[in-house]
Amino acid sequence: MSKSLAENPDHLERLCELLDLGTPRGTLHRVSGGFHHSMWRLTTAAGCFAVKQLAADMDFANPAVIARLNATELTAGEFAARGVPALSSLPVGRQHLQLLDGSGYLVYPWTGAAACHRNRVGEHHAIVVARTLAHMHRSDIDVPELVELADFPVTAERVVDLVQLARQRNVRHARILEERLDDILRIVEYHAPALRQLGKRQVISHGDLDHKNILWDDAGQPLLIDWESARRLNPTYELLLEALDWGGITAHFRAKPFTTILRAYVEAGGVIAEEMIPASSDAIQGAWVNWLLYNIGRAIGLKDTRQRAIGSGQVDLVVSALLRMEKQKERLTGIAMSYAS
């Protein structure tokens, strides 16, 4: 098990030397943020920095993992150069990920901006997010290092096996999953054709503009963080995915933020492709089923209690989202069509 950065002064000293941060001052402070990794606030003679210590389960022996992490940070830097409010880590040459004795670190300039709690999100936030998405999609950047990720459709066999296993292990909502198995398999059936349709038009984008991945300064301006999900994806798909999320599809859905994001996106020059809307809807549901299956796997784990708890919580969220989407799908598709080109 790797040591925390606070317990590893040698790594701290080497990071400061590599990135020319100056001499550390005071105590290294653990800060909140990061669903999987650890964040630290570092003060040095040169200023203040945020150090992300990547989780110990990252496979740094795999060159593809290292290359992808570095490529996503290069993506953030490329967007920042185009005027997108993106936070990228400090590089050594073009290498952002710093590997020290098997531990991985990303170091960022410190920012006083903070995430806005989901319950405090207002119309201003939704409009700014939509405009930022439109800006990124119009930029249509190219990052050669960002290798295209393969999309793997969900399989019916995997669904059946995991739902049965969830029932055997008494995972929450296992009974609902069994009762709605035919509906889940119908989503699976549409997933692969949807991915093929969406593959006809793709751009590089953030991939996960959830509330926690956008910081806001005192002036109400955003800063996009956590670019690990950056990839090539269909712009209409990403727009609808984020509009659903900001509308609260996993909690208490409200149509107004959904509509606000679509309207602001189009007004900012974004294009919603009419022929991509049904495929986007099917692909979003397919992605949720994929995430559902992954978290069922976590929830039935026998050893790691923390992972079981996280998995169970995510199963709750996905089941809620799928049920709400089932009720709202026709209505939301109609709203999206009204803004489409």
Secondary structure as UniProt FT lines:
FT   HELIX           5..7
FT   HELIX           9..18
FT   TURN            19..20
FT   STRAND          29..31
FT   STRAND          38..44
FT   TURN            45..46
FT   STRAND          47..53
FT   TURN            56..57
FT   TURN            60..61
FT   HELIX           63..81
FT   TURN            82..83
FT   TURN            93..94
FT   STRAND          98..100
FT   TURN            101..102
FT   STRAND          103..109
FT   STRAND          114..115
FT   HELIX           118..120
FT   HELIX           123..139
FT   TURN            144..145
FT   HELIX           156..168
FT   TURN            169..170
FT   TURN            172..173
FT   HELIX           174..179
FT   HELIX           181..198
FT   TURN            199..200
FT   STRAND          203..205
FT   HELIX           211..213
FT   STRAND          214..216
FT   TURN            218..219
FT   STRAND          222..224
FT   TURN            228..229
FT   STRAND          231..233
FT   HELIX           235..247
FT   TURN            248..250
FT   HELIX           255..267
FT   TURN            268..269
FT   HELIX           274..276
FT   HELIX           277..299
FT   HELIX           305..339
//
